[in-house]
Amino acid sequence: MKVLFLHNNFPAQYRHVAAALAADKQNQVVYGTMNKDGALPGVTKALFKPSRGPKEETHHYIRGLESAVLHGQAVWRMGNELKKRGFVPDIVCGHSGWGPTLYVKDVFPDTRQINLFEWYYRARGADADFLPDHKQTDDDITRIRTRNTPILLDLAHGDWGQVPTRFQRDQFPEIFHHKLSVLHEGIETEFFKPAPAPVPLKLAKLDLSNAREILTYSTRGQEPYRGFPQFMRAAHQVMQKRPDLHVVIVGNDRVAYGRQLEKGDSWRKRMLAELKPDMSRMHFTDLLPYEDYLKVLQAGQVHVYLTVPFVLSWSLMESMATGCLIVASRTEPVQEVIEENVNGLLADFFDVDELAEKIVYALDNQKKLRGMREAARRTIVERYALKDLLPRLLRMIKDVAAGVIPPFEGQVAAAAAKAAQRGKAKKA
């Protein structure tokens, strides 16, 4: 089987599935990307680059669409070069939204296509109007609707779609659900696991070997979308009450999601200026290699994860798989994986005092809440383990490549949906 993966980044969400397909010598795997760095055994990289960026005079509603078209054109050129060299894929697996997937069918009209959908933009009822300072104007509402244009094009011409969680699937109009499988990419539960015995935290640039209590927090960026201001305020409260507590914050000093700040400004700078915490006990590591990141998770007594109603971070599932004692936000994406007081503690996203209280409670009751750690790991092992989800994803790719639509995953989803409807009808 010949497989073409498309993603601006590399290897991103396709790291495991691309490697697994490439391990079979009967397959030929090409990965189209803009990222020159990195490699996977047996995977051939094909680079693409837009000819230019969107123009400033373009209507601001459709600058994102113009960017997507330019990315799609770049992939169209790359695809034609691949075709000249004799590579015609049986299936394309591509990330939808940025544009690489837009014109693949025009290069390879007989090739099947699975799009990875992460988010459908809504002005109301999800991330866009959740934060108090994000007041939606009429212009925002119509702009956000327009932002879905490249995603809608992919929904129309793609053969099938993959969405990581039910919450993310449910953001899409119901008319499209019959073309979507809820299938997470999978968590490496044999890597992200509790340490056999307590190990002092010692990294190249951070030695907390003598720390009695460690509170951890990890996201790609440090922004309101991931509750960074609330975490900082709550952590500061707890630090004032507990002089032995150290706080370890993993992630870059940037906004990964949500509204950008002026150049030179950052939420880290803002929160440090507001709180003036004891920097001998608050540690910013920026992003870490996986091995060091795992050590941080294993060493912490409590781990905090907060998010607005948006794409669920892998970091939450990785921390759960590691057996962390989680204090998280009581928001919909989180509640899909955390049952309150069973495999984690939840607090109102905006209530800093409640968040601080839950952190203190967790710190004070380590032995009592040990079962919560075990339940958190069990949730990921039973529902999101890579070893179980990867074979399902591989089967879905093979099914769609062979023209089996809906694939087995889609048939299972349809049966589950019918069963749920029957259950609702009986209750009514």
Backbone hydrogen bonds, N-H to C=O, Kabsch-Sander energy under -0.5 kcal/mol:
donor,donor_aa,acceptor,acceptor_aa,energy
3,V,1,M,-0.5
3,V,28,Q,-2.7
4,L,91,I,-2.3
5,F,3,V,-0.5
5,F,30,V,-2.7
6,L,93,C,-2.3
7,H,32,G,-2.2
14,Y,11,P,-1.7
15,R,12,A,-1.4
18,A,14,Y,-2.5
19,A,15,R,-1.5
20,A,16,H,-2.4
21,L,17,V,-2.2
22,A,18,A,-2.3
23,A,19,A,-1.5
24,D,20,A,-0.5
24,D,21,L,-1.0
25,K,23,A,-0.7
27,N,24,D,-2.3
28,Q,1,M,-2.4
29,V,42,G,-0.6
30,V,3,V,-2.6
30,V,28,Q,-0.5
31,Y,44,T,-3.1
32,G,5,F,-3.6
32,G,30,V,-0.6
33,T,31,Y,-0.5
33,T,46,A,-2.1
34,M,8,N,-1.5
35,N,8,N,-0.5
36,K,34,M,-0.7
43,V,40,L,-2.2
44,T,29,V,-2.5
44,T,42,G,-0.5
45,K,43,V,-0.5
46,A,31,Y,-2.6
48,F,33,T,-1.8
58,T,55,K,-1.3
62,I,59,H,-1.6
66,E,62,I,-2.7
67,S,63,R,-2.5
68,A,64,G,-2.3
69,V,65,L,-2.7
70,L,66,E,-2.3
71,H,67,S,-2.2
72,G,68,A,-2.8
73,Q,69,V,-2.6
74,A,70,L,-1.9
75,V,71,H,-2.2
76,W,72,G,-2.2
77,R,73,Q,-2.4
78,M,74,A,-2.2
79,G,75,V,-3.3
80,N,76,W,-2.0
81,E,77,R,-1.7
82,L,78,M,-2.2
83,K,79,G,-2.3
84,K,80,N,-2.0
85,R,81,E,-1.3
86,G,83,K,-1.5
87,F,82,L,-2.7
88,V,86,G,-0.8
90,D,2,K,-2.6
91,I,2,K,-1.4
92,V,112,R,-2.2
93,C,4,L,-2.6
94,G,92,V,-0.5
94,G,114,I,-2.0
95,H,6,L,-2.2
96,S,116,L,-2.4
102,L,99,G,-1.9
104,V,101,T,-0.7
106,D,103,Y,-0.7
107,V,103,Y,-0.9
107,V,104,V,-0.8
108,F,104,V,-3.1
111,T,108,F,-1.9
112,R,90,D,-1.6
114,I,92,V,-2.9
115,N,113,Q,-0.5
115,N,160,W,-2.4
116,L,94,G,-2.9
117,F,115,N,-0.7
117,F,162,Q,-2.8
118,E,116,L,-0.5
128,A,122,R,-0.6
130,F,127,D,-1.4
131,L,127,D,-0.7
134,H,131,L,-2.1
135,K,133,D,-1.0
137,T,135,K,-0.5
141,I,137,T,-2.2
142,T,138,D,-1.9
143,R,139,D,-2.1
144,I,140,D,-2.8
145,R,141,I,-1.6
146,T,142,T,-1.9
147,R,143,R,-1.4
148,N,145,R,-1.4
149,T,146,T,-2.1
152,L,148,N,-2.8
153,L,149,T,-2.1
154,D,150,P,-1.8
155,L,151,I,-2.3
156,A,152,L,-1.9
157,H,153,L,-2.2
158,G,154,D,-2.3
159,D,113,Q,-1.7
160,W,113,Q,-1.7
161,G,179,K,-1.8
162,Q,115,N,-2.6
163,V,181,S,-2.8
169,R,165,T,-2.3
170,D,166,R,-2.7
171,Q,168,Q,-1.0
172,F,169,R,-1.6
176,F,173,P,-2.2
177,H,174,E,-1.4
179,K,176,F,-2.2
180,L,177,H,-1.7
181,S,161,G,-2.7
183,L,163,V,-2.3
183,L,181,S,-1.0
187,I,384,Y,-2.8
189,T,187,I,-1.8
191,F,188,E,-1.3
192,F,188,E,-3.2
193,K,191,F,-1.4
201,L,208,L,-0.6
202,K,200,P,-0.7
203,L,206,L,-4.1
206,L,203,L,-0.6
208,L,201,L,-2.9
208,L,206,L,-0.6
211,A,208,L,-1.7
212,R,244,D,-0.5
213,E,244,D,-0.9
215,L,246,H,-2.8
216,T,302,V,-2.6
217,Y,248,V,-1.7
218,S,304,V,-0.6
219,T,250,V,-2.0
222,Q,254,R,-2.6
223,E,221,G,-0.6
225,Y,257,Y,-0.5
226,R,223,E,-1.1
227,G,224,P,-2.2
228,F,223,E,-2.1
231,F,227,G,-2.6
232,M,228,F,-2.6
233,R,229,P,-2.2
234,A,230,Q,-2.5
235,A,231,F,-3.3
236,H,232,M,-2.2
237,Q,233,R,-1.9
238,V,234,A,-2.3
239,M,235,A,-2.7
240,Q,236,H,-1.8
241,K,237,Q,-1.1
242,R,238,V,-1.9
245,L,242,R,-1.8
246,H,213,E,-2.4
247,V,281,R,-3.1
248,V,215,L,-2.9
249,I,247,V,-0.5
249,I,283,H,-3.1
250,V,217,Y,-3.0
250,V,248,V,-0.6
252,N,220,R,-2.6
254,R,252,N,-2.0
256,A,254,R,-0.7
265,D,262,E,-2.4
270,R,266,S,-2.1
271,M,267,W,-2.6
272,L,268,R,-2.5
273,A,269,K,-2.1
274,E,270,R,-2.1
275,L,271,M,-2.7
276,K,272,L,-2.1
279,M,277,P,-1.0
281,R,278,D,-2.0
282,M,278,D,-0.6
283,H,247,V,-3.3
283,H,281,R,-0.5
285,T,249,I,-2.3
285,T,283,H,-0.6
286,D,249,I,-0.7
292,D,289,P,-0.6
293,Y,289,P,-2.6
294,L,290,Y,-2.6
295,K,291,E,-1.5
296,V,292,D,-2.0
297,L,293,Y,-2.1
298,Q,294,L,-2.7
299,A,295,K,-1.6
300,G,296,V,-1.3
301,Q,214,I,-2.6
302,V,214,I,-1.4
303,H,325,L,-2.7
304,V,216,T,-2.5
305,Y,327,V,-1.9
306,L,226,R,-0.5
308,V,225,Y,-2.2
310,F,308,V,-1.5
316,L,313,S,-0.8
317,M,313,S,-0.9
318,E,314,W,-2.8
319,S,315,S,-2.3
320,M,316,L,-2.2
321,A,317,M,-2.6
322,T,318,E,-1.5
323,G,320,M,-1.6
324,C,319,S,-2.5
326,I,324,C,-0.9
327,V,303,H,-2.5
328,A,345,L,-2.9
329,S,305,Y,-1.3
330,R,347,A,-2.5
331,T,329,S,-1.9
334,V,331,T,-0.5
335,Q,331,T,-2.3
336,E,332,E,-0.9
336,E,333,P,-0.5
337,V,334,V,-1.8
338,I,334,V,-2.5
339,E,337,V,-0.5
340,E,338,I,-0.6
341,N,344,G,-2.7
342,V,339,E,-2.3
342,V,344,G,-0.5
343,N,339,E,-1.7
344,G,339,E,-0.6
345,L,326,I,-2.8
347,A,328,A,-2.3
351,D,348,D,-0.8
352,V,350,F,-1.3
355,L,351,D,-2.3
356,A,352,V,-2.7
357,E,353,D,-2.5
358,K,354,E,-2.5
359,I,355,L,-2.1
360,V,356,A,-2.5
361,Y,357,E,-2.7
362,A,358,K,-2.3
363,L,359,I,-2.5
364,D,360,V,-2.4
365,N,361,Y,-1.0
366,Q,363,L,-0.6
369,L,365,N,-2.1
370,R,367,K,-1.4
372,M,369,L,-1.0
373,R,369,L,-1.2
374,E,370,R,-1.8
375,A,371,G,-2.2
376,A,372,M,-2.1
377,R,373,R,-2.2
378,R,374,E,-2.4
379,T,375,A,-2.2
380,I,376,A,-1.4
381,V,377,R,-2.7
382,E,378,R,-2.7
383,R,379,T,-1.8
384,Y,380,I,-2.5
385,A,380,I,-0.5
386,L,187,I,-2.9
388,D,385,A,-1.2
389,L,385,A,-2.4
390,L,386,L,-2.8
392,R,388,D,-0.8
393,L,389,L,-2.4
394,L,390,L,-2.7
395,R,391,P,-2.2
396,M,392,R,-2.2
397,I,393,L,-2.3
398,K,394,L,-2.3
399,D,395,R,-3.0
400,V,396,M,-2.6
401,A,397,I,-2.3
402,A,398,K,-1.7
403,G,400,V,-1.5
404,V,399,D,-3.0
405,I,403,G,-1.2
411,Q,407,P,-2.2
412,V,408,F,-2.4
413,A,409,E,-2.1
414,A,410,G,-2.4
415,A,411,Q,-2.2
416,A,412,V,-2.3
417,A,413,A,-2.3
418,K,414,A,-2.3
419,A,415,A,-2.2
420,A,416,A,-2.2
421,Q,417,A,-2.2
422,R,418,K,-2.3
423,G,419,A,-2.1
424,K,420,A,-2.1
425,A,421,Q,-2.2
426,K,422,R,-2.2
427,K,423,G,-1.9
428,A,424,K,-2.1
